[in-house]
Amino acid sequence: MKRSEINAIMRDADSFMRGHGFRLPPFAYWTPDDWASKGEEVREIVDRQLGWDITDFGSGDYERTGLFIFTIRNGDPARLASGGGKLYAEKILISDVDQVTPFHFHWRKVEDIINRGGGKLVIQLYNSTSEDGLDDSDITVSTDGVQRRVPAGSKIVLEPGESITLPTRLYHSFWAEEGRVLIGEVSLVNDDNTDNRFYQPVGRFPQIEEDEPPLHLLTTDYAVWYRPDGTDGGR
């Protein structure tokens, strides 16, 4: 993806969220130079990968295969076993009409996916086999606390205000219909480095062509611009 495309997506997404009464936290709007001046006080943002996360899943075609994500809060995966501390995560996502997020599941993360406003959110589901393939068995899933049993490959449509709970190892793919959708995600601690199993191989984070300076940093940019030791970083 070109940096200019990512910058444009950020501006457009922020306008869309504000139109639905949703506001991002202050660090969302820090510039690269702001980041270059930060010290250890922002370590949680960096270590928990909070912030902007825009991906085309390696497709080169964000409009058809892509997702906008902003991670608002997240705990430490290493502390899950202890049962203490921040064991939850929250994200805000945007899916455009017919913009597909590919089939994937999570090994450890249980998540609620909520249609926060806009069009309809379509989620297609498959159980996984012991070899991590797509199973043909029926699926039992909860939508807003109501248990449902549906055939393999079923598409569940969430209207604004509706939600679904996705357990571990349940393959899901989703996209918007009749208008872009603002999506909430509330989950167990999130770990995008080790807890995603995609049915088909994808690139979780985009390769970026730097055709203009970053408007705001992606989580994958922190390693370049955030230098608490005072070195020059990406400047």
The 8 nearest C-alpha neighbors of each residue, nearest first, counted from 0:
[[1, 207, 208, 206, 205, 2, 59, 4],
 [0, 2, 208, 4, 3, 207, 209, 210],
 [1, 3, 5, 209, 4, 210, 208, 211],
 [2, 4, 6, 1, 5, 211, 7, 210],
 [5, 3, 7, 1, 2, 6, 8, 0],
 [4, 6, 2, 8, 7, 3, 9, 1],
 [7, 5, 3, 9, 4, 8, 214, 2],
 [6, 8, 4, 10, 9, 5, 11, 3],
 [9, 7, 5, 11, 6, 10, 12, 4],
 [10, 8, 6, 12, 7, 11, 13, 5],
 [11, 9, 7, 13, 8, 12, 14, 6],
 [10, 12, 8, 14, 13, 9, 7, 15],
 [13, 11, 15, 9, 14, 10, 8, 16],
 [12, 14, 16, 10, 15, 11, 9, 17],
 [13, 15, 17, 11, 12, 16, 18, 10],
 [16, 14, 12, 18, 13, 17, 11, 19],
 [17, 15, 21, 19, 13, 18, 14, 12],
 [16, 18, 20, 21, 14, 19, 15, 22],
 [17, 19, 15, 16, 20, 14, 21, 13],
 [20, 18, 16, 17, 21, 15, 116, 181],
 [21, 19, 17, 18, 16, 22, 15, 14],
 [20, 22, 16, 17, 19, 23, 18, 15],
 [23, 21, 17, 20, 24, 16, 13, 19],
 [22, 24, 27, 25, 21, 71, 13, 26],
 [23, 25, 26, 27, 22, 71, 28, 50],
 [26, 24, 27, 28, 23, 29, 22, 50],
 [27, 25, 29, 28, 24, 50, 23, 44],
 [28, 26, 25, 24, 29, 50, 23, 215],
 [27, 29, 26, 25, 30, 215, 24, 23],
 [30, 28, 26, 33, 27, 215, 34, 31],
 [29, 31, 33, 215, 32, 28, 34, 214],
 [32, 30, 34, 33, 35, 215, 216, 224],
 [33, 31, 35, 34, 30, 36, 234, 224],
 [34, 32, 30, 31, 36, 35, 29, 37],
 [35, 33, 31, 37, 32, 36, 225, 224],
 [34, 36, 32, 225, 224, 33, 37, 226],
 [35, 37, 34, 33, 32, 38, 227, 225],
 [38, 36, 34, 35, 227, 33, 41, 225],
 [39, 37, 227, 40, 41, 36, 226, 42],
 [38, 40, 42, 41, 227, 37, 43, 228],
 [39, 41, 38, 42, 37, 43, 44, 227],
 [42, 40, 39, 43, 44, 38, 45, 37],
 [41, 43, 39, 45, 44, 40, 46, 38],
 [42, 44, 46, 45, 41, 47, 40, 49],
 [45, 43, 49, 42, 47, 41, 46, 48],
 [44, 46, 48, 42, 43, 47, 49, 221],
 [45, 47, 43, 48, 44, 42, 49, 75],
 [46, 48, 44, 49, 45, 43, 73, 74],
 [49, 47, 45, 46, 218, 44, 50, 70],
 [50, 48, 70, 44, 47, 71, 72, 45],
 [51, 49, 70, 69, 218, 27, 71, 48],
 [50, 52, 69, 217, 218, 68, 53, 70],
 [53, 51, 68, 217, 69, 218, 67, 50],
 [54, 52, 67, 68, 66, 51, 5, 55],
 [55, 53, 205, 56, 65, 204, 66, 52],
 [54, 56, 65, 61, 57, 58, 64, 205],
 [57, 55, 202, 203, 54, 201, 58, 65],
 [56, 58, 202, 55, 59, 205, 201, 203],
 [59, 57, 60, 56, 55, 64, 61, 201],
 [58, 60, 57, 55, 61, 0, 56, 64],
 [61, 59, 58, 62, 63, 64, 55, 65],
 [62, 60, 65, 55, 64, 63, 59, 58],
 [61, 63, 60, 98, 64, 65, 95, 55],
 [62, 64, 98, 61, 60, 99, 65, 97],
 [65, 63, 99, 61, 98, 55, 60, 62],
 [64, 66, 55, 61, 54, 100, 56, 98],
 [65, 67, 54, 94, 53, 68, 100, 93],
 [66, 68, 53, 93, 92, 52, 54, 94],
 [69, 67, 92, 52, 91, 53, 51, 66],
 [68, 70, 51, 50, 91, 90, 52, 71],
 [71, 69, 90, 49, 50, 72, 89, 68],
 [70, 72, 90, 89, 49, 69, 50, 73],
 [73, 71, 88, 89, 70, 49, 74, 90],
 [74, 72, 88, 47, 188, 87, 189, 89],
 [75, 73, 85, 86, 188, 87, 88, 76],
 [74, 76, 77, 78, 188, 47, 73, 85],
 [77, 75, 78, 79, 188, 74, 190, 189],
 [76, 78, 75, 79, 80, 81, 74, 188],
 [79, 77, 81, 76, 80, 75, 83, 82],
 [80, 78, 82, 81, 76, 77, 86, 83],
 [79, 81, 82, 78, 77, 83, 76, 86],
 [82, 80, 78, 83, 79, 84, 77, 86],
 [83, 81, 79, 80, 78, 84, 86, 85],
 [84, 82, 81, 78, 85, 86, 79, 80],
 [83, 85, 86, 82, 78, 74, 75, 79],
 [84, 86, 74, 87, 83, 75, 73, 188],
 [87, 85, 188, 74, 187, 84, 79, 83],
 [86, 88, 187, 188, 186, 85, 74, 73],
 [89, 87, 73, 188, 186, 72, 187, 185],
 [90, 88, 185, 72, 184, 71, 70, 186],
 [91, 89, 70, 184, 71, 69, 183, 92],
 [90, 92, 183, 69, 182, 68, 184, 70],
 [93, 91, 68, 182, 67, 181, 183, 69],
 [92, 94, 181, 67, 180, 182, 66, 95],
 [95, 93, 180, 179, 175, 66, 174, 98],
 [94, 96, 179, 98, 175, 97, 180, 93],
 [95, 97, 175, 176, 98, 179, 178, 174],
 [98, 96, 174, 175, 99, 95, 63, 176],
 [99, 97, 63, 95, 64, 174, 96, 62],
 [100, 98, 64, 174, 173, 97, 101, 63],
 [99, 101, 172, 173, 65, 64, 66, 174],
 [102, 100, 172, 99, 103, 197, 173, 64],
 [103, 101, 172, 171, 198, 170, 197, 100],
 [104, 102, 197, 170, 196, 198, 171, 101],
 [103, 105, 170, 168, 196, 169, 195, 171],
 [106, 104, 195, 194, 167, 108, 168, 107],
 [105, 107, 194, 167, 168, 108, 104, 195],
 [108, 106, 105, 167, 194, 109, 187, 168],
 [107, 109, 187, 105, 167, 106, 110, 186],
 [108, 110, 166, 167, 186, 187, 165, 107],
 [111, 109, 186, 165, 185, 164, 108, 112],
 [110, 112, 164, 185, 163, 184, 186, 165],
 [111, 113, 184, 163, 162, 183, 110, 164],
 [114, 112, 162, 183, 182, 115, 161, 184],
 [113, 115, 159, 182, 160, 116, 161, 162],
 [116, 114, 181, 182, 159, 160, 113, 183],
 [117, 115, 159, 181, 114, 180, 118, 160],
 [116, 118, 180, 179, 178, 181, 159, 119],
 [117, 119, 178, 177, 180, 179, 176, 175],
 [118, 120, 158, 176, 175, 157, 177, 121],
 [119, 121, 175, 157, 156, 174, 176, 122],
 [120, 122, 156, 173, 174, 155, 175, 154],
 [123, 121, 173, 155, 154, 172, 156, 171],
 [124, 122, 154, 172, 171, 153, 152, 173],
 [123, 125, 171, 152, 170, 153, 122, 154],
 [126, 124, 170, 151, 152, 133, 169, 134],
 [125, 127, 169, 134, 170, 133, 138, 128],
 [126, 128, 133, 134, 131, 132, 168, 169],
 [129, 127, 131, 132, 130, 134, 133, 126],
 [128, 130, 131, 127, 132, 134, 133, 168],
 [129, 131, 128, 132, 127, 133, 134, 198],
 [132, 130, 128, 127, 129, 133, 198, 168],
 [131, 133, 128, 127, 130, 134, 198, 129],
 [134, 132, 127, 125, 128, 126, 135, 131],
 [133, 135, 127, 126, 128, 136, 125, 132],
 [136, 134, 151, 133, 137, 125, 126, 150],
 [137, 135, 134, 151, 138, 126, 150, 125],
 [136, 138, 150, 151, 149, 148, 135, 139],
 [139, 137, 149, 148, 150, 151, 140, 126],
 [140, 138, 148, 147, 149, 137, 146, 141],
 [139, 141, 147, 146, 138, 148, 142, 164],
 [142, 140, 146, 145, 144, 164, 163, 147],
 [141, 143, 163, 145, 144, 162, 164, 146],
 [144, 142, 162, 145, 163, 141, 161, 164],
 [143, 145, 142, 141, 146, 163, 164, 162],
 [146, 144, 142, 141, 143, 147, 140, 163],
 [147, 145, 141, 140, 144, 142, 139, 148],
 [148, 146, 140, 139, 141, 149, 145, 142],
 [147, 149, 139, 138, 140, 137, 146, 150],
 [148, 150, 138, 137, 153, 147, 139, 151],
 [151, 149, 137, 153, 138, 152, 136, 148],
 [152, 150, 137, 125, 135, 153, 136, 138],
 [153, 151, 124, 125, 123, 150, 154, 135],
 [154, 152, 151, 123, 150, 124, 149, 155],
 [155, 153, 123, 122, 121, 156, 152, 124],
 [154, 156, 122, 121, 123, 153, 157, 124],
 [157, 155, 121, 120, 154, 122, 119, 158],
 [156, 158, 120, 161, 119, 114, 121, 162],
 [157, 159, 119, 161, 160, 114, 156, 120],
 [160, 158, 116, 114, 115, 161, 157, 117],
 [159, 161, 114, 115, 158, 162, 113, 116],
 [162, 160, 157, 158, 159, 114, 113, 143],
 [161, 163, 113, 112, 143, 142, 114, 157],
 [162, 164, 142, 112, 111, 141, 143, 165],
 [165, 163, 111, 141, 110, 142, 166, 112],
 [164, 166, 110, 109, 111, 163, 169, 167],
 [167, 165, 109, 169, 164, 168, 110, 108],
 [166, 168, 105, 106, 169, 109, 107, 108],
 [167, 169, 104, 105, 106, 127, 170, 166],
 [170, 168, 126, 104, 167, 166, 127, 125],
 [171, 169, 104, 103, 125, 124, 102, 126],
 [172, 170, 124, 102, 123, 103, 169, 122],
 [171, 173, 102, 101, 123, 100, 122, 103],
 [174, 172, 122, 121, 100, 99, 123, 171],
 [173, 175, 99, 98, 121, 97, 120, 94],
 [176, 174, 96, 120, 95, 119, 179, 97],
 [175, 177, 96, 119, 178, 118, 120, 97],
 [178, 176, 118, 119, 96, 175, 179, 117],
 [179, 177, 118, 176, 96, 117, 180, 175],
 [178, 180, 95, 96, 118, 175, 94, 117],
 [181, 179, 117, 118, 94, 93, 116, 182],
 [180, 182, 93, 115, 116, 92, 117, 114],
 [183, 181, 92, 114, 115, 113, 91, 93],
 [182, 184, 91, 113, 112, 90, 115, 92],
 [183, 185, 112, 90, 89, 111, 91, 113],
 [186, 184, 89, 111, 110, 88, 183, 90],
 [187, 185, 110, 88, 87, 109, 111, 188],
 [186, 188, 87, 108, 109, 88, 86, 189],
 [189, 187, 87, 88, 86, 74, 73, 76],
 [188, 190, 88, 187, 191, 73, 108, 76],
 [191, 189, 192, 194, 193, 76, 188, 195],
 [192, 190, 194, 193, 195, 189, 203, 48],
 [191, 193, 190, 194, 195, 203, 189, 204],
 [192, 194, 191, 190, 195, 196, 106, 105],
 [195, 193, 105, 106, 190, 191, 192, 107],
 [196, 194, 105, 193, 104, 191, 197, 103],
 [195, 197, 104, 103, 105, 198, 194, 106],
 [198, 196, 103, 199, 102, 200, 195, 104],
 [199, 197, 103, 102, 196, 200, 132, 131],
 [198, 200, 197, 201, 102, 101, 103, 196],
 [201, 199, 197, 198, 202, 196, 203, 56],
 [202, 200, 56, 57, 203, 199, 197, 58],
 [201, 203, 57, 56, 204, 205, 200, 58],
 [202, 204, 56, 201, 205, 54, 57, 55],
 [203, 205, 202, 54, 56, 206, 57, 55],
 [206, 204, 54, 57, 207, 55, 0, 56],
 [205, 207, 0, 208, 204, 57, 1, 202],
 [208, 206, 0, 1, 205, 209, 2, 5],
 [207, 209, 1, 210, 2, 0, 206, 3],
 [208, 210, 2, 211, 207, 1, 212, 3],
 [209, 211, 2, 208, 1, 3, 212, 207],
 [212, 210, 209, 3, 2, 213, 1, 208],
 [211, 213, 214, 209, 210, 2, 3, 31],
 [214, 212, 215, 216, 2, 211, 6, 31],
 [213, 215, 6, 30, 212, 216, 31, 9],
 [216, 214, 30, 213, 31, 29, 28, 217],
 [217, 215, 220, 213, 218, 31, 51, 214],
 [216, 218, 51, 220, 219, 52, 50, 215],
 [217, 219, 220, 48, 221, 50, 51, 52],
 [218, 220, 217, 221, 222, 216, 204, 52],
 [221, 219, 217, 218, 222, 223, 216, 224],
 [220, 222, 225, 224, 223, 219, 218, 45],
 [221, 223, 220, 225, 224, 219, 226, 232],
 [224, 222, 233, 221, 232, 220, 225, 226],
 [225, 223, 233, 232, 35, 221, 222, 34],
 [224, 226, 35, 221, 34, 222, 223, 227],
 [225, 227, 228, 229, 230, 232, 35, 224],
 [228, 226, 38, 229, 39, 37, 225, 230],
 [229, 227, 226, 230, 38, 225, 39, 231],
 [228, 230, 227, 226, 231, 36, 35, 232],
 [231, 229, 232, 228, 226, 227, 35, 225],
 [230, 232, 234, 233, 229, 226, 35, 224],
 [233, 231, 224, 223, 234, 230, 226, 225],
 [234, 232, 224, 223, 231, 35, 225, 31],
 [233, 232, 231, 224, 32, 35, 31, 223]]
